[in-house]
Amino acid sequence: MADWMELEKEYFMRTVERAPLTIVKGQGSYVWDESGKRYLDFVAGWAVNSLGHCHPAVVEAVRHQAGELIQTSNHYYTIPQLQLAELLVKNSSLDKIFLCNSGAEATEGAVKLARRYGKLHLNGAYEVITATGSFHGRTLAMVSASGQLKYQTPYTPLPSGFINVEYNNIEAIKKATTSTVCAVMLEPVQGEGGVNVPSPDYLKEVRRWCDEKGIILILDEIQTGIGRTGELFAHQSFGIEPDIMSLAKGLGGGLPIGAIMAKDKFSVFTYGEHGSTFGGNPVTCAAAFATMKFIIENDIPRNAFDMGIRLIQRLERLSSKHTGLITDIRGKGLLMAVQFSGDFAKTLAQKCLEAGLLVNDVKPNALRLMPALNITADEIDEAVELLDQAITSLDANR
Ligand SMILES: *Cc1c(COP(=O)(O)O)cnc(C)c1O
């Protein structure tokens, strides 16, 4: 068996600090390492594996498409991307789509679309208001859009055109809105920023404000979309519709795909103004089509909703068992965070790993739970039992 950790150290740039685990196989909500040890996966590729690992519908779609046609240029029509486009438009409040390869590319494209609209219809307005604690991706412009200093400081000076204001504060958006602002871009629930759920009226107020000012509301649903929060799109549960929306993560059932969707009025790109070589790739689109179809036909968002409630109930029991240790349980559907009384999330995530549970330490004091959306009740219970074991072993060490 090769020493994969040594190889990584030798050849890889230091960007993500990896857990000491090499995953070689995945099935449903479980993964296995080289020694055959099994782990219950509550990271799911960072909220990507919406149907778990190697779901038969996804595997079959990829297998079939890989044997038919893998890539052409977008100069030609290909069928999987058109089928996906139709399915997404028919099941959303948006009218048009552009396909790309990742979340950052989708949000960056959404901002380009908003700027295009600003140039054409808002006297050249180009600035985009975004929120503190937000995460929109890793390109330079999206680092500038993301309201987190840890991503910005290493790269200053940053591209201009973004105004970071306090999340969940409508007055902050109102104050920042000038004649050069073309859009507000928000996550309906902030994922990477620690699973921050806004107050119930926030998005409605933002929607009203954007309408009043004639500016665009972009929702970054890369993490919250495709059933993650208990509806197909998180904005549905807040009772609003975006003008532009970005998708990625869960869309491809594990394959790399992103999308910009927009209402007709805001679909203002014209030929040559935006593009992507791999965007709309037949294999990723076939996987996304199979994923979306399965999610819609089997009402997977409903399962995410129900299992989310069960997870909260189990976590609350855990909280009363370990008095004072858990200080907050928050989230929506199967995008949850558990906050602790101290900064030991990283150690706890390691204890979970040892116990056979994969979790993400989203903050020094919080774990993020984002399992597959088709997870079963037994798997939810098992995860909380494993978390309980990990907490107990942590307690013993403190
Ligand atoms: C993950 C994420 C992104 C970036 O997606 P990548 O595919 O990593 O580029 C953007 N916005 C949100 C809300 C995300 O969760």
PDBQT file of the ligand as one rigid body, heavy atoms in Angstrom, charges set to zero:
ROOT
HETATM    1  C1  LIG A 401     -19.273  25.721  -2.500  1.00  0.00    +0.000 C 
HETATM    2  C2  LIG A 401     -19.902  27.009  -2.774  1.00  0.00    +0.000 A 
HETATM    3  C3  LIG A 401     -19.450  27.844  -3.809  1.00  0.00    +0.000 A 
HETATM    4  C4  LIG A 401     -18.252  27.513  -4.655  1.00  0.00    +0.000 C 
HETATM    5  O1  LIG A 401     -18.412  26.332  -5.368  1.00  0.00    +0.000 OA
HETATM    6  P1  LIG A 401     -17.125  25.645  -6.058  1.00  0.00    +0.000 P 
HETATM    7  O2  LIG A 401     -17.728  24.528  -6.852  1.00  0.00    +0.000 OA
HETATM    8  O3  LIG A 401     -16.234  25.176  -4.953  1.00  0.00    +0.000 OA
HETATM    9  O4  LIG A 401     -16.470  26.668  -6.899  1.00  0.00    +0.000 OA
HETATM   10  C5  LIG A 401     -20.135  29.018  -4.035  1.00  0.00    +0.000 A 
HETATM   11  N1  LIG A 401     -21.193  29.372  -3.283  1.00  0.00    +0.000 NA
HETATM   12  C6  LIG A 401     -21.660  28.598  -2.296  1.00  0.00    +0.000 A 
HETATM   13  C7  LIG A 401     -22.862  29.021  -1.531  1.00  0.00    +0.000 C 
HETATM   14  C8  LIG A 401     -21.018  27.398  -1.988  1.00  0.00    +0.000 A 
HETATM   15  O5  LIG A 401     -21.456  26.646  -0.975  1.00  0.00    +0.000 OA
ENDROOT
TORSDOF 0
